[in-house]
Amino acid sequence: MFFEDFTPGQEFRTGTRTLDEAAIIAFAQQWDRQSFHLDPEAAKQSIYGGLIASGFHTLLTAFDLVIEANVWNEASQGSPGMEHVRWLKPVRPGDTLSVVFAVAEVRASSSRDDRGYVTFDHTVSNQREEVVMTYRSVGICVRRPG
């Protein structure tokens, strides 16, 4: 899809991804070395009562699922950013994540005729349909060639 193909209210769904204990620990070893992400025994003593995925692991998993959905990949020119990132429930080993993302706003560039900005609201859920995370992103999308 290209910039002009998006309209507010459109909704898209991704596939799924399961995060196992090994993946959660491996991510944490490199990027988020807190005990409740790294050590199942120490995590039992935390406020979470067990091992949980880093919020950044959840965010990057959601982002990758959106990329795999291949909705705007051909038109994507990156993003000026994200906002309103909220981690609402812990993601635990064995949880399977999916994303629903909806077009919130479409705005043509005021300085470049060949592109525009598409704002998406993302809802990340687990296999029990519990919302574990939400965030908003803005994509720079080119217009359809020709």
C-alpha positions in Angstrom: 0.0 0.0 0.0 1.1 3.6 -0.7 0.3 6.8 1.1 -3.0 7.5 -0.8 -4.3 3.9 0.0 -4.6 4.7 3.7 -7.8 6.1 5.3 -8.5 6.7 9.0 -10.2 3.7 10.6 -8.6 1.0 8.5 -7.5 -1.9 10.6 -4.8 -4.5 10.0 -3.9 -7.7 11.8 -0.5 -9.5 12.1 0.5 -13.1 12.4 1.6 -14.4 15.8 4.9 -15.0 17.6 5.5 -17.0 20.7 8.3 -15.8 23.1 9.9 -18.7 25.0 12.1 -18.6 28.1 15.3 -18.9 26.1 14.4 -16.0 23.8 13.4 -13.8 26.7 16.7 -14.5 28.5 18.8 -14.0 25.4 17.2 -10.6 24.7 17.7 -9.5 28.3 21.3 -10.6 28.3 22.1 -8.2 25.5 19.6 -5.4 26.1 17.9 -5.3 29.5 19.9 -7.0 32.2 17.3 -6.8 35.0 16.9 -9.9 37.2 13.2 -10.5 36.4 14.2 -10.8 32.7 17.3 -12.9 33.2 16.9 -15.3 36.1 13.8 -17.4 36.6 14.6 -18.0 40.3 15.2 -14.3 41.1 12.2 -13.3 39.1 10.0 -15.4 41.4 10.9 -13.0 44.2 10.1 -9.9 42.1 6.7 -8.1 42.0 6.0 -10.1 38.8 6.3 -13.5 40.5 8.2 -15.0 37.6 10.2 -14.3 34.5 8.9 -11.7 32.1 10.0 -10.3 28.8 11.6 -6.9 28.6 9.1 -4.3 27.4 11.6 -3.5 24.6 11.5 -7.2 23.5 7.7 -6.9 23.4 8.0 -3.7 21.4 10.5 -5.1 18.9 8.5 -8.3 18.5 5.4 -6.2 17.7 7.3 -4.1 15.3 8.6 -7.2 13.5 5.1 -8.7 13.3 3.9 -5.4 11.7 6.8 -5.6 9.1 5.9 -9.3 8.4 2.3 -8.2 7.7 3.7 -6.3 4.7 1.0 -3.6 4.6 3.2 -0.6 4.0 6.6 -2.0 3.4 6.9 -1.0 -0.3 6.1 2.6 0.5 7.9 3.0 3.9 10.5 5.6 4.2 11.1 5.2 7.9 9.5 7.0 10.8 9.9 10.3 12.7 9.0 8.4 15.9 6.7 6.7 18.3 4.7 7.9 21.3 2.4 6.8 24.0 4.3 3.5 24.5 2.5 1.6 27.3 3.4 -1.8 28.8 0.1 -2.9 30.4 0.7 -6.5 31.3 3.8 -8.7 31.7 4.6 -11.0 28.8 5.7 -14.4 30.1 7.5 -17.4 28.6 5.1 -19.2 26.3 2.9 -16.1 25.5 2.0 -15.7 21.9 1.7 -12.1 20.7 -0.2 -10.5 17.8 -0.8 -7.0 16.8 -3.9 -5.1 15.5 -2.9 -1.7 14.1 -5.3 0.9 12.9 -4.9 4.1 10.8 -5.5 7.1 13.1 -4.5 9.9 10.8 -3.3 10.5 7.3 -1.5 13.8 6.5 0.1 14.8 3.2 3.6 16.3 3.6 3.5 20.1 3.4 7.0 20.3 1.9 7.3 17.2 -0.3 4.6 16.2 -2.9 5.9 12.6 -3.1 5.0 11.5 0.4 2.9 11.8 3.5 2.6 10.7 7.1 0.4 7.8 8.3 -0.2 7.6 12.0 -1.0 4.1 13.4 -2.3 3.0 16.8 -1.0 -0.4 17.7 -2.6 -2.9 20.2 -0.4 -5.9 21.2 -2.3 -8.8 22.7 -1.4 -12.3 24.0 -3.1 -15.6 23.2 -5.8 -14.9 25.8 -6.6 -11.6 24.0 -5.3 -9.6 26.9 -3.8 -6.3 25.8 -0.2 -6.3 26.9 1.0 -3.2 25.2 -0.1 -0.2 23.1 1.8 2.4 21.2 1.4 5.0 18.4 3.8 5.3 15.5 4.0 7.6 12.5 5.2 6.2 9.1 6.5 8.3 6.3 5.0 6.7 3.1 5.7 7.6 -0.5 2.8 8.2 -2.9 2.0 5.6 -5.6 4.5 5.9 -8.5 3.3 7.7 -11.6 
